[in-house]
Amino acid sequence: MRASPNVESTPPEPMPDTAGSMAGNTVAGSGGTLTRVIGLALAWGLAGSLVFLSLSRIQAIPGMRRVSVDYYLAVATLVAVVVGTAWWTVRTLRRPVGQRPRHGDSQWSIAGRHFKKNRLAMAGLAVMILLYVITLITPLIAPFDPAEQGNIILSRYLPPSGEHLMGTDKFGRDIFSRVLYGARISLTIGFIAVAISITLGTLIGAFAGYFGGIVDGILMRFTDMMLSFPRLVLLIVVIALFEPNIYLVVIVLGLTGWMGTARLVRGEVLSLREREFVQAARALGMGDWRIIFRHVIPNTMAPVIVSATLGIGQTILTEASLSFLGLGVQPPTPSWGNMVSDGRDALINAWWIATFPGIAIVITVVAFNLLGDGLRDALDPRLRT
């Protein structure tokens, strides 16, 4: 019999590869379990090491005549690290491997999953967290006072050893202790200066982009004028006119690093002010200030966060350059920049004086750059793979 032309022959549906999918899930599950085990082992190893190094100082606190706020802050940070590690362990063990959240995915959760897949960015985040934890508990783990000078004849220019892990300088001061305390200065300056510059740049860029017209012209011409001056030269001129100190360095770095953020935010706001949600807010009678702070600025946070992360590394490098030139943090306060400057005259005979602070600067700047690149790739939908 001849087949009817109206009857369409449909190919049989392929049978699902149950064995293959089960094998894939098994491999993925074993890989996720191994990653969890390694992460938990590293976290508890770090927390245990910090507790072990701090135990002798913690036991000595009740016998001290004067206990500074730094010690209490260090103890509180150490307790927070242990409690946070325990909470993360319980949360990790109770969540099945590969389980997705039950609620709908937001843009931030999608960006978070993409960020976790970037191993270099996760390494940068881990180094950044470790650096800030170490800076907070430095009083408990630093073996010596960073400004304490030993016997110059017997203890100067000692190479790295068991007593002095990174050697000593020309005054007999312990380099390892000075690197730890220098991290507090450099990271604090970088964080506060970037906070000032990001806040100022976000406000100027938002006002210029939202209001436009004369306001935009005045603010952007002022921004262009600031960009026309070389930043390092401007910093040197301003700091040279006053007595260099930490507060002046922070303020000057913050007030000279906002221009890039302002132009970035302005470009975002020029697009956002024409969106439907802004038009709806205007139709509901909301004022310009409320629209800017409640609707416009929150939608520019993704590029601002990336700019802030990249800016911290650059600010630390700029502060180190100023301290190297003698215009930043002044001795005897330790800073990575002035430590490198102290060791430049003895690079051959006492290489460790400048090498270890230099390595600390490189690791810190690279970590922040990796973190910034990972955030940029995760927050920008066009760069997600």
TAHUUR-V390596 format. One record per helix or strand of 3 or more residues. SS is the DSSP state (A for helix, B for strand). FROM is the first residue (numbers start at 1). LEN is the number of residues. If there is no record, write none. Layout:
ss & from & len
SS & FROM & LEN
SS & FROM & LEN
This chain:
ss & from & len
A & 18 & 44
A & 69 & 26
A & 107 & 11
A & 119 & 18
A & 138 & 4
A & 152 & 4
A & 175 & 37
A & 213 & 16
A & 231 & 11
A & 246 & 10
A & 259 & 14
A & 276 & 8
A & 288 & 37
A & 336 & 11
A & 352 & 28
A & 381 & 3
